[in-house]
C-alpha cells in the first residue's frame, strides 16, 4: 500500500474538483482501486504503487493545464484521464502565453494582460533584478506583487518584502492624524489592496503576523540583508540616490527584486534628485538586471486614464 499527497494550492479547487465534485467523481471512477480523499487544497491517494503513480501522472497533467489556463471543461478533464495521449496540453502554452500567475480568493485569476506585462514576467524569470518603469495604471505594481506571491506559493522564496518611500504627495506626514504606523499605512495601501486580491484574508493575516510577508517604508530596510526573499520597491521615483543605492545593496544572494516607478510623478523636494533615473541609466547593461518601459498602451484602468496620460504627455512636449 502506497500513500501520496498532492498539493493543489496553485490551482482553483472548484475548477479541479468540479461543481458538486463532478470532476472528482470522474477521477474516482477512472481509478476505482484507489482510495481518493480531498482535504482543502490537498488530494490524498492510497493504493498500489502502480495505480498511485498512474493517477499522479494524470493529475499532474490536469494541474499543469489549470496553471496555464485557469479553466478546464469536464469533457476535457475526462479526456485527460482517458487512455489517449493528451499531447495538446503541451502545446497549450504556445497558443496561450497569457498564463495565470496567481489564483486569488473565490477562484479569481491574476494574469499578465498586456504585451509589456508579459515581458515583465519573462524578465523577472530570467533576471534577479528588474526595473519596470511606466505611468499610472499600467499594472506594473500589481504584476510585481503577483510575481512575488507566485514565488512564495512555489516555495522559490521564503518571504515577500514590499516597500515604498514614504514621501508626501502634497501633504505633510506631521500633520496627518495617528501614530507613525497610522501615518505611513496610507502610503502602503496599494500594496495591501493588491495582496487582498491574491491571498485569502485568513492566510494573508497569518503571513503578515509571522512576517512571511512584510510591508514597510523604505527607511526600515536600512541595515538589513534581504535574503531568500522576493522584494518589491514601489514608487521608486521618490527615492533619493542614496536611498536607491541603500536598497539595491540590501539584496541577498538568494533574492529577487523588482523596482517600479513613474518618472513623471516625482514628489521629492525640488532640491533633491530622484535616484531612479540614475540607477536605470548606470545599471541597465549589467547582466542579471532587466529593464522594461511600459506606456499608455499597457493601461488597464478606466479607459479615460489612457487618454489622460496622452494629454499630459502632449502638454509636456508643447512646453518643451
N, C-alpha and C positions, 0 to 999 in steps of 0.2 A: 504494500500500500504506500502510495506517494501522495504528499500534500504540497500544494503550491498556492501562493497568494499573489494575485495580480493587482497592481495599483492602478486605479482609473482616474486619479485626481486631475489629470491633464485633459480629460475629455468631459463633455456634458453627460452626466449619468442618465438623464432622460433619453438622450439620443442613443446611448449604448443599450440600456435595458428595455427601451421602448415604452409606449403608453400601456399602462396596466401590465408591465413586464412582458409585453408581447414578444420582444426580441430575446429576452432571457428564456422564455418558454421554448423558442426555436433552438436556442443553444442547448438546452437540456434534452430536447428531442433528438438533436444530432448526436449527443453523447449520453445515451441512456445508462451506460455503465458507470458514469462518473457521478459523484455527489458534488453538486454545484451550489454554493451558498453566496448570497450577496449581502455585504455589510457596509453600508455607506458608499464610500468610493473604492471599496475593495471587493475582489471576487476570489473566493476560495475554491480550489479544485482538489478533490480527493478521489483516488482510484489507482489503476495500474500505471506504471511509469510510461508505457507506450501511449495509453489514452490521454494522460495528462500532457505529455509532450505534444501530441497532435492538436489537442484543444488549445494549448498555449500558442501554437503557431498560428492557428486560425484567429484567435482572439487578438494576437499581435497585429495581424493584417487589418482587422477591424479598427483597432485603436489607431494604427498608422493612418488609415483613411480619415477617421474622425478628426485627428490632429491637423490634417491638411485641409479638410473641407468644412468640418463643424456639423455636418448633417449626413445622415445615411438612411436611405429608404429601407423598409422592411424586406422588400424584394431583393435588394442588393445585399443586405445583411445575409439573407438565406443563400444567395448565390455564392458569397464568400465562404460560407460554411459547407457548401457542396463540394463535390469531387473535382469540379472544374478548376483549372488553374486561373487564378484571378490576376492575370498579368496586367490588366488595365489599371490596377491600383498603382503599379509602379510608374505608369505614365501620367497619372493624375496631376502630379506636381508640375509637370512640364506645361500642362494646359491651364493650370490654376496657380500661378505664382503668388496669389494673394492669400497666403497661409494664415491660419489662425495663430495668433501669438499667445493669447490667454483666453480661457473660458471664465467669464465672470459669474456673479450670482445670477440665479434664475436662467442659466443657460446662455447668457449674453456672450457673444463672440467679439473679441478685440482683434482687429486686423490692421495691417498697413493698407491704407486706402488709396494712396496716390503713388505715382512712379517714384517720386523722391522719398516718400516714407518707406517704400520697399527697398530703395537703395540704402536708406539709413539702417534698415535691418541687416542688409548684406554687409555693410561697412562694420557694424557692431560685431558681426560674427567673425570677421576677418582681422579686426584690429582691437587692441586693448584700450585705446583712447580714441574717441570720435568727437569732433566738433560739428554740431548741427546748427547752422545759422539761418534765421529767416524771420519774417514778420509774424505778427499775432495771428493766431487761428490756423497755422499751418500744421498743427498736430505734432510738433517736434517734442514738446514736453510729454504729451500723452503717449506717444510712441516709445519714448525713452523709458517711461515708467513701466509700460507693458513689457519691454525687453528686460527690465530689472526683475519684474515679477516672474517672467518666464524662466529666467536664470535661477531664481530661488526655488521655483517649483521643480525644476530639472536637477536641483542639487549641484548646479555648476558653481554656486557661491553659497556662503553660509549666512550672509546678511545683505540687506539693502540699506544704503545711506542716501537720503535725499536732502539736498541743501540748497539754500539761496542766500545771497547777501541781503540783509535787512536794510534796504535803502529806501528812504521816503520818496513817494511819487507825489509831492506837493504837500504832504502832511509831515509833521514832526512827531517822532516816537514819544518824545517827552510830554506832549500834550494829549496823547491817547490815554483812555482810562485803563485801570488794571495794573497787575504786576508785570514783570518782564515777559513771562510766557504769554500772558493775555495780549500784550502789546505786539509781540512778534508773530503769534499764530496767524493773524490775517495775511501776513506776507507769504506764509507757507500753505495757505488754504487750497490753492490749485493742486498742490501735491496730494493733500488729503482727499480731494474730490476725485482725482484720478484713481487712487487706491480703492476708494469706495466702489468704483465701477468694476474693479477687477478681483477683489477678495471679499468673501462674506464677512459681515460685521464681527461675528464672534471670533473668527480666525484672525482678522486684522487686529482686533483688540489683544489677542494672545501674542501676536508678533510684536506689537508695539510695547506691551508690558514687559516682554522678555528681551527687548532691544534687538530682535531679529530684523525689524525694520525701524530705522531711526530717521526722524525728520527734524532738522535743526538748522539754525542760521550758520552761515559760512564761518563766522568768527569762532564757533565751537569746534572747528576742525583743527585749529592750531595745536601743534604738538603731538598730534595723533599719527599713527601709521595705520592706514586703512587697507587691511589685507583680507583675502578671501571674501571680498565684497563687490557688489555692483553699486557704483557711486554715480549719482546724477547731480551735476551742478547746473541749476536752472537760473535764468535771468543773469547770465554771466556777463552781460554788457555792463552791469553795475558793480563789477569787481574792479578794484584798482590793480595796477601792475603787480604790486607786492602781494595782494590777496590771491591773484591768479597763480603766481609762482608758488605761493604757500600751498595752495590747493593741489597743484599738479605734483608737487614733491611729497605729498602725503600718501600717494598711491602706492600700495604694496605690490609685491611680486606676483601675487595670485589674485589680482583685482582687475576689474574693467571699469572704465569711466566714460560717461557721455556728458559733454558740456554743451548746453543750449543757450542761445541768446539772440537778441534782436538789436542790431547796431543802430536802429533808428529810434530806440526808446531808452536812451541813457538818462538816468536820473541822478547821476553824480553831480556834485557841485562843479561849477564852471572851471575852477582851478585844478580839477582832478581829471586825468585822462583814463578812459576805460582800458583795462588790461586785456580785454577780449581781442581787440584789434591787433595788438602787438603779438599776442600768443598765436593767433591764426596765421600771422604773417611769418613769424620766425620758426614755427614748428610744423608748417604744412607739409614739408617734404621729408619728414623723419619717418622711417619705416616703422609701422606699427601704430601710426596715428592717421586716422581717416578724417576727411574734411568734406562737408556737404553744405550746399546752399539751397534752401527751399525758397519758393517765391509764391506770388499770389495764386498761381495755378494749383497750389497744394492746400489752399484754404478750405477747411471742412466745417466752418461755422456757417452762420447765416449768409445767404447769397450776397447780401449787401456789403459784407466785410471785404470781399474781394474788390468790389467797386470802390470802397473807401480807401483801401491800400493803394489802388491805382491812382486815385485822385490826389492823394498826398504825395506820391512819387512824382506825378506830373507837376505839382506845385513846387516841389523841391527843385526840379530841373529848371523851371521858369525862373526861380530865384537865383540859381547859379548862372 
